[in-house]
């Protein structure tokens, strides 16, 4: 049995909708994708609901045409621009001394209850990062363990209610219903970070068009998230200002010649702002210098964010970069240098069936991550935006439950058949008695009994 997944990444520069299918083996296949330019958004936040809704609808319609199917429940991304994070903890007793899903859920709900969240904020993700059973600390997964007391520490990601409400309105106007909301950086991390990196500790930085989102995984749990309102659009603006050329020309130049170490003296011709038909020549090394200054400043701010997070010593796997800005040549080497020689790599979304060539670009990591989230690729435990507990084996447990229910139905069917056999057997025996009595030409008691019993059956 297959399930349909619809993910929509609502970014500052583009909207990407992906329709995928998950089969009974757990494999995810992309059926269709649609991309449209973002309108009515600024730094990931909706500033015009109608324009944003039209952009979402355009991407969605294209995805539906390619996939040849429609689906109305959507998983959408939300920018980290107006999110806040809190730490909390909860403790519960374990009456039967065996920790199951219910006990883990109770502990996380207690941590939720104990949290101090501002009234104007709504919880988006509640993510456990440390379990303690009795006096034993640093438990990765307490499921199935014996103990009388379970304690959990959680990382809570919250978002402004007003931003959430505007997102819901825009999506609803586009003709679909929100099934789940996922932090954009979290979705990107799902798409690009592998198991070893999560286990060793990794900082995933999604460098998009107008924002940079940082997520830190440590010990396979999300521990930290932060946001910077700078992206590749700032490079375009810098080029336009420094070289006195229109934004469209600056964007093309960034895409075609964007590099941090281009020392070429080759000249390119650019149009002049506000002077139709006029052009001037610019050396490629000047273009490279303008880009370098902006990227270096951005990376230095991100490195300071990592330093202030307190997790720099816990990311043994280093830094993973993704997002459209990582298409700038030489950014990996500069990142490693600025982040005190930590390992750094540029990451594309993980491979899956039906992945279009366009979607292999790092700028589509969030959209792919949303589809993966819908397919069950999330942290081992979490309470999602619907206040529902999600856990790594929930799909397996669901299948087991279905299998158990089918077995129960099958057993009931067997029992009915057995009872039917007993009834038929009794009926046959009585019929034989009647035949014997008929042969003996005795029409008394046994014949009367037979007639009454056959009426009952």
C-alpha positions in Angstrom: 0.0 0.0 0.0 1.5 3.4 -1.0 0.9 6.8 0.5 1.2 10.2 -1.2 3.3 13.0 0.2 3.1 16.7 -0.8 5.9 19.1 0.4 6.0 22.8 -0.3 9.1 24.8 0.5 8.0 28.5 0.9 11.3 30.3 0.4 12.2 34.0 0.0 13.2 33.7 -3.7 11.3 30.6 -4.9 8.4 28.3 -4.0 9.1 24.6 -4.6 6.3 22.0 -4.5 7.1 18.2 -4.7 4.6 15.4 -4.9 6.0 12.0 -3.9 4.9 8.5 -3.2 6.0 6.1 -0.5 5.5 2.4 -1.1 5.0 -0.4 1.3 8.8 -1.1 1.3 9.5 2.4 2.7 11.0 3.7 -0.6 10.1 7.2 -1.7 9.6 8.1 -5.3 9.2 11.7 -6.7 6.2 11.9 -9.0 6.3 15.6 -9.9 7.7 19.0 -8.9 6.8 22.6 -9.6 8.8 25.8 -9.0 7.6 29.4 -9.0 9.2 32.7 -8.1 8.3 34.0 -4.7 6.0 37.0 -4.3 4.7 38.5 -1.1 7.6 37.1 1.0 10.5 38.8 2.6 13.3 36.8 4.4 11.0 33.8 4.5 8.1 35.7 6.1 4.8 36.4 4.3 4.2 40.1 3.8 1.3 39.8 1.3 -1.0 36.8 1.7 -2.6 37.1 -1.7 0.6 37.3 -3.6 2.2 34.5 -1.6 -0.9 32.3 -2.1 -0.7 32.8 -5.9 3.0 31.8 -5.9 2.2 28.7 -3.9 -0.7 27.9 -6.2 1.5 28.2 -9.3 4.2 25.8 -8.0 1.5 23.4 -6.8 -0.3 23.4 -10.2 2.9 22.6 -12.0 3.7 19.8 -9.6 0.2 18.3 -10.1 0.4 18.5 -13.9 3.8 16.7 -13.9 2.7 14.1 -11.3 -0.7 13.6 -12.9 -2.4 13.5 -9.5 -3.7 15.8 -6.9 -3.2 15.8 -3.1 -4.6 18.2 -0.6 -2.6 17.6 2.6 0.7 19.4 2.6 3.8 19.6 4.7 5.2 23.2 4.5 8.4 24.8 5.6 8.6 27.9 7.8 11.6 30.2 8.0 13.6 30.5 11.2 13.3 34.3 11.1 10.7 34.6 13.9 11.5 31.4 15.9 12.7 31.1 19.4 14.1 28.1 21.2 13.7 27.0 24.8 15.1 24.2 26.9 12.8 22.2 29.3 12.7 18.9 31.2 10.1 16.5 32.5 10.0 13.6 34.9 7.5 10.8 35.2 7.2 7.6 37.2 7.0 4.2 35.5 4.5 2.2 37.4 5.0 -1.2 35.6 8.8 -0.6 35.5 9.0 -1.0 31.7 9.4 2.0 29.5 7.2 2.1 26.5 6.0 4.7 24.0 3.3 5.9 26.5 5.9 6.6 29.2 8.2 8.5 26.7 5.1 10.5 25.5 4.2 11.4 29.1 7.7 12.5 29.9 7.8 14.8 26.8 4.4 16.2 27.6 5.5 17.0 31.1 8.6 18.8 29.7 6.2 20.7 27.4 4.0 21.6 30.4 7.0 22.8 32.4 8.3 25.1 29.6 8.1 28.8 29.8 6.9 29.9 26.3 5.7 33.5 25.6 2.0 33.8 25.0 2.5 35.2 21.5 4.5 32.1 20.4 3.3 28.6 19.3 5.3 25.4 19.7 6.6 24.0 16.4 8.8 21.1 17.5 9.5 19.5 20.9 12.7 17.4 20.4 14.2 15.3 23.2 18.0 15.3 23.4 18.7 13.5 26.6 16.9 10.7 28.6 17.7 9.6 32.1 16.4 6.3 33.6 16.6 6.3 37.4 20.1 7.4 38.1 21.5 6.4 34.6 22.1 9.5 32.4 22.8 10.0 28.7 20.4 7.3 27.5 20.1 7.4 23.7 16.8 5.5 23.6 14.9 4.4 26.7 12.3 2.3 24.9 12.1 -1.2 26.4 14.4 -0.4 29.3 13.5 -1.2 32.9 13.2 1.6 35.5 10.9 3.3 37.9 11.6 6.9 36.9 12.1 8.5 33.4 13.5 12.0 32.9 13.8 13.8 29.6 15.4 17.1 28.5 14.0 18.7 25.3 14.8 21.4 22.8 11.6 23.3 22.0 11.3 25.4 18.8 8.6 28.0 18.8 7.3 30.4 16.2 5.3 33.7 16.4 1.6 32.9 16.2 1.0 35.8 13.8 3.5 34.4 11.3 2.0 30.9 11.6 -1.5 32.3 11.0 -0.4 34.2 7.9 1.3 31.0 6.5 -1.9 29.0 7.2 -4.0 31.5 5.4 -1.8 31.7 2.3 -1.7 27.9 2.0 -5.4 27.6 2.5 -6.1 30.2 -0.3 -3.9 28.1 -2.6 -6.4 25.3 -2.2 -4.6 22.9 0.1 -4.6 22.0 3.8 -1.6 22.1 6.1 -0.9 18.6 7.5 2.4 19.6 9.2 4.8 22.6 9.5 8.5 22.0 9.7 11.3 24.4 10.4 13.2 25.0 7.1 16.6 24.4 8.5 15.4 21.1 10.2 14.1 19.9 6.8 17.4 20.8 5.1 19.3 18.8 7.7 17.1 15.8 7.1 17.9 16.0 3.4 21.7 16.4 3.6 23.2 15.1 6.8 24.0 11.4 7.0 23.8 9.1 10.1 27.5 9.3 10.9 27.5 13.1 10.8 24.5 13.3 13.1 26.1 10.8 15.5 29.4 12.6 15.6 27.8 16.0 15.8 27.3 18.4 12.8 26.4 22.0 12.0 24.1 22.1 8.9 23.9 25.6 7.4 21.3 26.3 4.7 22.4 29.4 2.8 19.4 30.5 0.8 18.3 33.5 -1.2 17.6 35.9 1.7 18.4 33.8 4.9 20.8 31.4 6.4 19.5 28.8 8.8 21.8 26.9 11.2 20.9 23.6 12.8 23.2 21.6 15.1 22.8 17.8 15.5 24.7 16.2 18.4 24.2 12.6 19.4 21.5 12.2 16.8 19.4 14.8 18.4 18.7 18.4 17.3 20.3 20.6 19.9 20.4 24.1 18.5 18.9 26.3 15.7 19.6 29.9 14.7 18.9 32.3 11.9 20.7 35.0 9.9 18.8 37.4 7.6 21.5 37.4 4.9 21.6 35.4 1.7 22.6 35.3 -1.9 20.3 38.2 -2.7 22.7 40.4 -0.8 25.5 39.5 -3.2 23.2 40.5 -6.1 22.5 43.8 -4.4 26.2 44.4 -3.7 27.1 43.7 -7.3 24.4 46.0 -8.6 25.5 48.8 -6.3 29.3 48.4 -6.8 29.2 48.0 -10.5 26.3 50.4 -11.2 24.3 47.8 -13.1 20.6 46.6 -12.9 19.7 43.8 -10.5 18.8 41.5 -13.4 22.3 41.9 -14.9 23.9 41.5 -11.5 22.0 38.3 -10.8 23.1 36.8 -14.2 26.6 37.8 -13.5 26.5 36.1 -10.0 25.2 32.9 -11.6 27.5 32.8 -14.5 30.7 34.1 -12.9 30.2 33.7 -9.2 33.5 32.6 -7.6 35.6 33.6 -4.6 38.9 33.1 -6.3 38.6 34.3 -9.9 41.8 36.3 -10.6 41.0 36.6 -14.3 41.5 40.0 -15.9 38.9 39.1 -18.5 36.4 42.0 -19.2 32.7 41.5 -19.4 30.2 44.0 -20.7 27.4 45.2 -18.3 24.4 47.5 -18.8 24.3 50.8 -16.8 21.5 51.5 -14.4 19.0 54.1 -15.7 20.7 54.6 -19.0 19.1 52.5 -21.8 21.5 51.1 -24.2 24.6 52.2 -22.4 27.2 49.6 -21.3 30.5 49.5 -19.5 33.2 46.9 -19.0 34.1 45.3 -15.7 37.0 42.9 -14.9 36.1 39.5 -13.5 38.5 39.9 -10.6 36.5 42.9 -9.4 33.3 40.8 -9.5 35.1 38.2 -7.5 36.3 40.7 -4.9 32.7 42.1 -4.4 31.4 38.6 -3.9 34.2 37.6 -1.6 33.7 40.5 0.8 30.0 39.7 1.3 30.5 35.9 1.6 33.4 36.4 4.1 31.3 38.7 6.3 28.4 36.2 6.2 30.6 33.2 7.2 32.3 35.2 10.0 28.8 36.0 11.5 27.8 32.3 11.2 31.1 31.2 12.8 30.4 33.6 15.7 26.9 32.1 16.0 28.5 28.6 16.3 31.0 29.8 18.9 28.2 31.4 21.0 26.0 28.3 20.7 28.4 26.4 23.0 28.3 23.3 20.7 31.5 24.0 18.7 33.4 21.3 20.5 30.6 18.8 19.9 30.5 18.8 16.1 33.1 16.2 15.2 31.8 15.9 11.7 32.3 19.6 11.1 30.1 21.8 8.9 27.7 20.8 6.1 26.7 23.6 3.7 23.7 23.5 1.5 21.4 26.0 -0.2 21.7 28.2 -3.3 24.5 30.4 -2.1 26.8 27.3 -1.9 27.0 27.3 -5.8 29.5 30.1 -5.4 32.9 28.6 -6.3 35.5 28.4 -3.4 33.0 28.7 -0.6 33.9 25.3 1.0 37.6 26.3 1.4 36.7 29.7 2.8 34.3 28.1 5.3 36.8 25.7 6.6 39.4 28.5 7.1 36.9 30.9 8.9 35.5 28.0 11.1 39.0 27.3 12.5 39.8 24.6 10.0 36.7 22.5 10.9 35.9 19.9 8.1 33.4 21.4 5.6 31.5 20.0 2.7 28.9 21.2 0.2 25.9 18.9 0.3 23.2 18.1 -2.3 19.9 16.5 -1.3 20.1 12.7 -0.9 19.3 10.5 -3.9 15.9 8.9 -4.3 13.8 7.5 -7.1 12.5 10.0 -9.6 14.8 12.8 -8.5 14.9 15.4 -11.3 18.2 16.8 -12.3 17.1 20.3 -11.3 16.2 19.0 -7.7 19.8 17.8 -7.2 20.9 21.3 -6.7 21.6 22.3 -3.1 19.0 25.0 -3.3 16.3 22.3 -3.2 17.4 20.7 0.0 14.6 22.0 2.1 11.9 20.8 -0.3 13.4 17.3 -0.5 13.7 17.3 3.3 10.0 18.0 3.7 9.1 15.0 1.5 11.5 12.9 3.6 10.0 14.2 6.8 6.6 13.1 5.5 8.1 9.7 4.8 9.2 9.1 8.4 12.8 10.5 8.3 12.9 12.6 11.4 14.6 12.6 14.8 14.0 9.4 16.9 11.2 11.1 18.9 9.4 14.5 18.6 6.1 16.2 19.3 5.3 17.9 16.0 3.3 21.0 15.1 0.0 19.1 15.5 1.0 18.2 19.1 1.3 14.6 18.0 4.1 12.3 19.2 6.2 11.0 16.2 8.8 8.4 16.6 11.2 6.4 14.4 9.3 3.2 14.5 5.7 4.6 14.3 5.3 3.4 10.7 6.6 -0.1 11.6 4.3 -0.1 14.6 1.4 1.0 12.4 2.0 -1.9 10.0 2.3 -4.3 13.0 -1.0 -3.1 14.3 -2.6 -3.5 10.9 -1.1 -7.0 10.7 -2.4 -7.8 14.2 -5.8 -6.6 13.3 -5.8 -8.8 10.2 -4.7 -11.7 12.3 -7.5 -11.1 14.7 -10.0 -11.0 11.8 -8.5 -14.2 10.4 -8.7 -16.0 13.8 -12.3 -14.9 14.1 -13.0 -16.3 10.7 -11.3 -19.6 11.6 -13.4 -19.8 14.8 -16.6 -19.1 12.8 -15.7 -21.9 10.4 -15.0 -24.3 13.3 -18.3 -23.4 14.9 -19.9 -24.0 11.6 -18.3 -27.4 11.3 -19.5 -28.3 14.7 -23.0 -27.3 13.8 -22.9 -29.2 10.5 -21.4 -32.2 12.3 -24.2 -32.2 14.8 -26.7 -31.8 12.0 -25.2 -34.8 10.1 -25.3 -37.0 13.2 -28.9 -36.2 13.8 -29.7 -36.8 10.1 -28.1 -40.2 10.4 -30.2 -41.0 13.5 -33.3 -40.0 11.5 -32.3 -42.2 8.6 -31.8 -45.1 10.9 -35.1 -44.6 12.5 -36.8 -44.3 9.1 -35.3 -47.6 8.1 -36.7 -49.1 11.3 -40.0 -47.5 10.5 -40.1 -45.8 13.9 -41.8 -42.5 13.6 -41.9 -41.7 17.3 -39.6 -39.6 19.5 -36.5 -39.5 17.2 -38.4 -38.3 14.1 -40.1 -35.5 16.1 -36.7 -34.5 17.5 -35.1 -34.4 14.1 -37.8 -32.2 12.6 -37.5 -29.6 15.4 -33.7 -29.5 15.3 -33.7 -29.0 11.5 -36.0 -26.0 12.0 -33.5 -24.5 14.4 -30.5 -24.9 12.0 
